[in-house]
Amino acid sequence: MDFRSELVGSFSTGSNDNPTVEIIEAAFRHHNMNYRYINCEVLPKDLKAAVDGARAMGWVGFNCSIPHKVEVIQHLDGLGESAAVIGAVNCAVLREGKFIGENTDGKGFLASLQTAIDPKDKEVVIFGAGGAARAVAVEVALAGACCITIVNRDEKRGKELADLLNEKTKTKTEFVQWSQTFQIPPSTHVVVNATSMGMHPNVTQKLDFSVDTLLSHMVVADVVVNPPQTVLIKDATAKGCKVLNGFGMIVNQGVLSVKYWTGKDVSPDVMRERLLELL
């Protein structure tokens, strides 16, 4: 018998409510894989030490969540193609003794979005400009969205993301500083919350936009997983919009992460079932 499991895990601040550990462990059990996923609370000041520790313990990879998706890059040995364009990493993979940063967030989100609408030639509004927003925006742009509006409070970060999209993709992108209640343009096809607003335990938090500007032809997506029914999702449902909670994104990115770490395909249904049990 082999009593040593291969190790993977997650580094984040505010890790207690992250269900990724449960869905990936469920997949490992289902497929009889000798791997363990460890959910770690890592403060920003300790991020380098955590990455060094993963190296020392022979981890084959790890996820990064809020707030480390951008800052972790300086502690890795290289980036995959999509992570380099996005400028954010949510999945590090050990390759030939080096930790290479990849990004499965955007691909996971896009796969979920495409079950409701093809973003090609569509107008998209994205709230946020952090790591998740960067991943979502780049993948949606590469999928052919005609135009994207980035709505963010921090002007510097918001402009950086808009400039990145205009430089690296064919999608016309503009930045709107989120200094007042945002009005969603009626021509919008897709609205995305790529912030942590409404995430447990702050479940009553609301995005500062006019709910009356949500129209029934819009698809509204939230990257927040816990709770599955955020205030945004509830408001959009009441307006007759087609809605996507964070389940699709987290399940799809989990499948991709496991593939990176192990080289094996695992069942998304097993992950989704476990997520439903939990939430």
C-alpha positions in Angstrom: 0.0 0.0 0.0 1.0 3.6 -0.6 0.5 5.7 2.5 1.7 9.0 1.0 -0.9 11.0 -1.0 0.0 13.6 -3.6 -0.9 17.0 -2.2 -2.8 19.9 -3.7 -4.8 22.7 -2.1 -5.9 26.3 -2.0 -4.4 29.5 -0.6 -6.8 32.3 0.2 -7.7 34.8 2.9 -11.2 34.1 4.1 -10.9 30.4 3.3 -13.5 29.0 5.7 -16.4 29.4 3.3 -14.6 28.0 0.1 -16.3 24.7 -0.9 -13.7 23.8 -3.5 -12.0 21.4 -1.1 -15.2 19.4 -0.8 -16.0 19.1 -4.5 -12.4 18.2 -5.5 -12.1 15.7 -2.6 -15.4 14.2 -3.8 -13.9 13.7 -7.3 -10.7 12.1 -5.8 -12.8 9.6 -3.8 -15.1 8.8 -6.7 -12.2 8.0 -9.0 -10.0 6.3 -6.4 -7.2 8.8 -6.8 -4.5 9.0 -4.1 -4.6 12.8 -3.8 -5.6 15.1 -1.0 -6.8 18.8 -1.3 -5.9 21.0 1.7 -7.8 24.3 2.2 -5.3 26.9 3.7 -5.8 30.3 5.2 -2.9 32.4 3.9 -2.6 36.1 4.6 -1.1 38.3 1.9 2.1 38.8 3.9 2.6 35.1 4.0 1.9 34.2 0.4 5.6 33.7 -0.6 6.1 31.5 2.5 3.1 29.4 1.5 4.4 28.9 -2.0 7.8 28.0 -0.7 6.2 25.6 1.7 4.3 23.9 -1.1 7.6 23.5 -2.9 9.2 22.0 0.2 6.4 19.5 0.8 6.3 18.4 -2.8 2.8 19.6 -3.7 1.9 19.0 -7.3 -0.1 22.2 -7.5 -2.5 24.6 -5.8 -5.4 27.0 -6.3 -5.2 30.7 -5.5 -8.3 32.5 -4.5 -9.1 36.0 -3.1 -6.9 38.1 -2.7 -3.9 36.3 -4.2 -4.7 35.7 -7.9 -2.5 38.6 -9.1 0.1 38.8 -6.4 1.0 35.1 -6.6 2.6 35.6 -10.1 5.8 37.1 -8.6 6.3 33.9 -6.6 5.9 31.4 -9.5 8.4 30.2 -12.1 6.4 31.0 -15.2 2.9 31.4 -16.7 0.7 29.5 -19.1 -0.6 31.3 -22.2 -4.0 32.3 -20.9 -2.7 33.3 -17.4 -0.1 35.5 -19.1 -2.8 37.4 -21.1 -5.2 37.6 -18.1 -2.5 38.7 -15.7 -4.0 36.5 -12.9 -3.5 32.9 -11.7 -5.9 30.7 -9.9 -4.1 27.4 -10.5 -0.4 26.6 -10.1 0.9 23.4 -11.7 4.2 21.6 -10.9 5.9 21.0 -14.3 9.5 19.6 -14.3 10.1 21.0 -10.8 8.7 24.4 -11.5 5.4 26.0 -10.5 3.7 27.3 -13.6 0.6 29.6 -13.2 -2.5 28.8 -15.2 -6.0 30.3 -15.1 -9.1 28.1 -15.1 -11.5 30.7 -13.8 -12.2 32.3 -17.2 -12.5 29.0 -19.0 -14.8 27.7 -16.3 -17.0 30.7 -16.5 -17.2 30.7 -20.3 -18.3 27.1 -20.3 -21.1 28.0 -17.9 -22.1 31.1 -19.8 -22.3 29.2 -23.1 -25.1 27.0 -21.7 -27.2 30.1 -21.6 -25.9 32.4 -24.4 -23.1 32.5 -27.0 -21.2 35.7 -26.1 -20.1 36.2 -29.8 -21.1 39.6 -31.0 -22.8 40.4 -27.6 -22.6 43.4 -25.3 -21.3 42.6 -21.8 -21.2 44.5 -18.6 -18.7 43.2 -15.9 -18.7 44.5 -12.3 -15.1 44.3 -10.9 -11.6 44.4 -12.2 -9.8 41.9 -9.9 -8.4 38.5 -10.7 -11.8 36.8 -11.4 -13.0 39.8 -13.5 -9.8 39.7 -15.5 -10.2 36.0 -16.2 -13.9 36.4 -17.2 -13.3 39.4 -19.3 -10.4 38.0 -21.3 -12.2 34.7 -22.0 -15.5 36.4 -23.0 -13.5 38.8 -25.3 -11.6 35.9 -26.9 -15.0 34.2 -27.4 -16.0 37.1 -29.6 -18.0 39.6 -27.5 -18.4 42.8 -29.5 -18.0 45.1 -26.6 -17.4 45.0 -22.8 -17.9 47.6 -20.2 -15.8 47.3 -17.0 -17.4 48.9 -14.0 -15.1 49.3 -11.0 -14.5 51.6 -8.1 -10.7 51.6 -8.4 -9.8 53.7 -11.4 -6.3 52.4 -11.9 -7.2 48.7 -11.9 -10.3 49.3 -14.0 -8.4 51.2 -16.7 -5.7 48.6 -16.7 -8.2 45.8 -17.5 -9.9 47.9 -20.2 -6.5 48.7 -21.8 -5.5 45.0 -21.6 -8.6 44.0 -23.5 -8.3 46.7 -26.1 -4.6 45.8 -26.7 -4.8 42.0 -26.6 -8.2 41.3 -28.1 -10.5 42.6 -30.8 -13.3 43.5 -28.4 -14.0 47.2 -27.8 -13.8 47.8 -24.1 -14.5 50.9 -22.0 -14.1 51.6 -18.3 -16.7 53.3 -16.2 -15.7 54.4 -12.7 -18.2 53.1 -10.2 -18.6 56.3 -8.2 -22.4 56.3 -8.4 -25.4 53.9 -9.0 -24.7 52.3 -12.3 -27.4 52.2 -15.0 -27.1 49.1 -17.2 -27.5 50.0 -20.9 -30.7 48.5 -22.4 -28.6 47.0 -25.3 -26.7 44.8 -22.8 -26.9 41.1 -23.4 -24.8 39.8 -20.4 -24.3 41.2 -16.9 -21.6 39.6 -14.7 -20.8 40.2 -11.1 -17.1 39.3 -10.8 -16.7 40.8 -7.3 -17.1 39.2 -3.9 -20.2 41.3 -3.2 -22.9 39.1 -1.6 -20.5 36.3 -0.6 -21.1 34.6 2.7 -21.2 35.9 5.4 -22.1 39.2 3.8 -25.2 37.8 2.0 -27.2 41.0 2.1 -24.6 43.1 0.2 -26.0 44.6 -3.0 -24.2 45.8 -6.1 -24.7 49.5 -6.5 -26.7 49.5 -9.7 -30.3 50.3 -10.7 -32.3 47.0 -10.6 -34.9 48.7 -12.8 -32.3 48.6 -15.6 -32.3 44.8 -15.7 -34.4 43.7 -18.7 -35.8 40.2 -19.3 -33.6 39.6 -22.4 -30.4 39.8 -20.3 -28.4 36.9 -19.0 -27.2 37.7 -15.4 -24.3 35.7 -14.0 -22.7 35.8 -10.5 -19.3 34.3 -9.8 -20.2 34.0 -6.1 -20.9 30.4 -5.1 -21.9 30.7 -1.4 -24.8 31.5 -1.3 -26.0 30.1 -4.6 -28.9 32.6 -4.6 -27.3 35.9 -4.1 -29.2 39.2 -4.0 -28.2 39.8 -7.6 -29.5 36.4 -8.7 -32.8 36.9 -6.9 -33.3 40.4 -8.3 -32.5 39.2 -11.8 -34.9 36.3 -11.5 -37.6 38.6 -10.4 -37.0 40.7 -13.5 -37.4 37.7 -15.8 -33.7 37.4 -16.7 -32.0 34.1 -17.4 -29.6 33.6 -14.4 -26.3 31.7 -13.8 -25.0 31.2 -10.3 -21.4 30.5 -9.5 -21.9 26.7 -9.6 -21.0 26.2 -13.2 -17.8 28.3 -13.0 -16.5 26.6 -9.8 -17.3 23.0 -11.1 -15.8 23.6 -14.5 -12.6 25.2 -13.1 -12.3 22.3 -10.6 -12.4 19.8 -13.4 -9.8 21.7 -15.3 -7.5 22.1 -12.3 -7.6 18.4 -11.6 -6.7 17.7 -15.2 -3.7 20.0 -14.9 -2.5 18.4 -11.6 -3.2 14.7 -12.4 -3.5 14.4 -16.2 -6.9 12.8 -15.6 -10.5 13.7 -16.4 -12.9 13.6 -13.5 -16.7 13.7 -13.4 -18.2 17.2 -13.2 -21.5 15.6 -12.0 -19.8 14.3 -8.9 -18.6 17.8 -8.0 -21.9 19.4 -8.7 -23.8 16.9 -6.6 -21.5 17.5 -3.7 -21.9 21.2 -4.1 -25.6 20.9 -4.0 -25.4 18.8 -0.8 -23.3 21.5 0.8 -25.2 24.6 -0.2 
